[in-house]
Amino acid sequence: MEGTVRTSEASAPPETVFAVAADLAAYPQWATGVATVEVLETDSEGRAARARFEVDGFIKRITYELVYDYDAPRRISWRAVPGDDIRDMEGCYEFRPRDGGTEIVYALRVEPAFVIPGFLRRQAEKQIVQAALRGLRRRAEEQAGSG
């Protein structure tokens, strides 16, 4: 099954972009469609190791849990715990230094647990990825500007 991969450029350094992306509890403040995030477990560095998300889907509100891996400040990856709304999901952010800023690569593959035509699933993936990249870039640039 194919997924969606998009890139964006931020004027903030990779460490700042990574910190924003790793602060899951703040996602409802900047990530379009994310209603709530509850951090269920943290790793030895205090980052979310497992979190429950509630997002506004196209048709209904969707709840899912993700398990995270970190390679600071280069990569954050996640995989869904199969549940009522999401059968499978995996994704990652990669942060690459570029000309005083960061190239952000976002890859996402979602397999919902409910019936949805493939073209709609792919369209939803693309919209999720594009909105997340826009929000992450904006938030990281705001944080870098105030630091």
C-alpha positions in Angstrom: 0.0 0.0 0.0 1.4 3.4 -1.0 1.5 6.4 1.2 2.1 10.2 0.9 5.5 11.9 1.1 5.8 15.7 1.0 8.6 18.2 1.8 8.7 21.7 3.1 11.4 24.2 4.0 11.5 26.1 7.4 13.7 29.0 8.3 14.1 27.5 11.8 17.0 25.1 12.7 16.4 21.3 12.8 16.6 21.3 16.6 13.8 23.8 16.9 11.6 22.0 14.3 12.3 18.7 16.0 11.3 20.1 19.4 8.0 21.5 18.0 7.2 18.1 16.4 8.2 16.2 19.5 5.9 18.3 21.7 2.8 16.2 21.1 0.7 17.8 23.8 0.9 21.2 21.9 -0.5 19.7 18.6 -4.0 21.0 19.2 -2.6 24.5 19.2 -1.2 24.3 15.7 -2.0 21.0 13.9 -5.2 21.4 11.8 -7.9 18.9 12.9 -6.2 17.6 16.0 -8.8 18.1 18.8 -6.9 16.4 21.7 -3.7 14.6 22.5 -3.1 12.6 25.7 0.4 11.5 26.4 0.0 7.9 27.8 3.7 7.0 28.3 7.0 8.9 28.1 10.6 7.8 27.3 13.7 8.3 29.5 14.0 11.9 28.1 10.5 12.9 28.9 9.2 12.7 25.3 5.9 11.0 24.4 6.5 7.3 23.8 2.8 6.6 23.4 -0.1 9.0 22.8 -3.8 9.0 22.1 -5.1 11.4 19.5 -8.6 12.6 18.7 -8.9 14.2 15.3 -11.7 15.6 13.2 -11.9 13.3 10.2 -13.8 14.0 7.0 -16.8 11.9 8.1 -16.4 11.5 11.9 -14.1 12.1 14.8 -11.3 9.5 14.9 -9.4 8.3 17.9 -6.1 6.4 17.7 -2.9 5.6 19.6 0.6 6.1 18.3 3.9 4.6 19.5 6.9 6.9 18.9 10.7 6.5 18.2 13.1 9.4 18.2 16.5 10.1 16.6 17.0 13.7 17.8 17.2 16.1 16.0 17.0 14.1 12.7 13.9 12.0 12.8 10.6 11.2 14.6 8.7 8.1 13.6 5.5 6.5 14.7 3.2 3.5 14.3 -0.4 3.1 15.3 -1.7 0.6 17.8 -4.5 -1.1 15.8 -7.9 0.2 17.1 -11.5 0.8 16.2 -10.8 3.7 13.8 -7.3 2.9 12.5 -6.2 -0.5 11.4 -2.7 0.6 10.5 -0.8 3.9 10.3 2.9 4.6 10.1 4.7 7.8 9.5 7.8 9.9 10.1 9.2 13.4 10.1 12.8 13.9 8.9 14.6 17.1 9.5 17.6 18.0 7.3 19.7 21.1 7.7 19.4 23.4 4.7 20.9 26.9 4.2 20.4 28.0 7.8 17.0 26.3 8.0 15.5 22.9 7.8 14.1 20.7 5.0 11.2 18.8 6.6 10.1 15.5 5.0 6.8 14.0 6.2 5.8 10.5 5.1 2.4 9.0 6.1 0.5 5.9 5.3 -2.9 5.3 6.8 -5.2 2.3 6.7 -8.5 3.1 8.4 -10.5 0.4 10.1 -13.7 1.6 8.3 -14.5 1.3 4.6 -13.4 4.3 2.5 -12.6 4.3 -1.2 -8.8 4.3 -1.9 -8.9 7.6 -3.8 -10.5 9.3 -0.8 -8.0 7.7 1.6 -5.1 9.0 -0.5 -6.7 12.5 -0.7 -7.2 12.6 3.1 -3.5 11.5 3.5 -2.3 14.3 1.2 -4.4 16.9 3.0 -3.3 15.7 6.5 0.4 15.9 5.4 0.1 19.3 3.7 -1.7 20.9 6.6 0.7 19.3 9.2 3.7 20.6 7.3 2.3 24.1 7.1 1.5 24.2 10.8 4.8 22.7 11.8 6.8 25.1 9.7 4.8 28.1 11.0 5.1 27.0 14.7 8.9 26.3 14.4 9.5 29.6 12.7 7.6 31.4 15.5 9.6 29.6 18.1 12.9 30.3 16.4 12.0 34.0 16.1 11.1 34.3 19.8 14.2 32.5 20.9 
